[in-house]
Amino acid sequence: MKRVVFISGHPDDHMTAAGFLSLLKRRGYELFEIVLTGGSGGYVSADEKNTIVSTRMKEFSRASDLLGMKKTSCLGYDEHVLAMNKENVEAVTKILREVRPDIIILPNRDDYHETHLETNKIATKAIRTAMKMRKLELGEPIAPSVILEWEYSVPHQPDVVVDISDYWELKKALMECYGSQINEAEFRKTEGLSVYRGASIGVRHGEGFRINRFLPLRLDKIMELIETGHCSDK
């Protein structure tokens, strides 16, 4: 069974790649997610401060069911003080070695949100650690085929664009799960970016991704996926 791990800073970050994740699920991949924080900074009024994490986790649970996640790992770090350290790198490394993904998706290295930026650093360090012959007490090394960075806040020229036209309605439904976070402006931003990325490859809707600068694509492994039929809808 092929597997993909999506690494999030917040409980709603998977909506950035919901179309691609849905496409992968249709093609037989199992979906896993690692969420580093509970999103305690996502409240818009003082009344929500003490309840926002609970609210966001309930939204996340509904959305994860809609996406068809096989398993989610919520690490519960405080996003206000999130910084790469031995504990969080090893926690992510251990999960990656347990799941043994073929595809890993993490936040963009040029995002403006500090939690996304720190999540990128933690995830990149954990992936590199998980791939090496070290920290073997955390499991055996992995050899993923594809490592991508999802796009949201700061659009840059993507390295990869995926046609998600068939999954746009599902992505809309997913965003509706996040009533505490996705207002009309956020929806229009997501829709506009999706239409723009789709237009760049001649389709209705698309999602753009960049290749992690420290972890290049393994073309040989991508060819293996194609040869074994995992890159075809047929």
Buried (B, 14 or more C-beta within 10 A) or exposed (E): EBBBBBBBBBBBBBBBBBBBBBBBBEBEBBBBBBBBBBBBBBBEEEEEEEEBBEBBBEBBBEBBEBBEBBBBBBBEBEBEEBEBEEEBBBBBBBBBBBBBBBBBBBBBBBBEBBBBBBBBBBBBBBBBBBBEEEBEEBBEBBEBBBBBBBBBBEBEEBEBBBBBEBBBEBBBEBBBBBEBBBEEEBBEBBBEBBBEBBEEEEBEBBBBBBBBEEBEBBEEBBEBBEEEEBEEEE
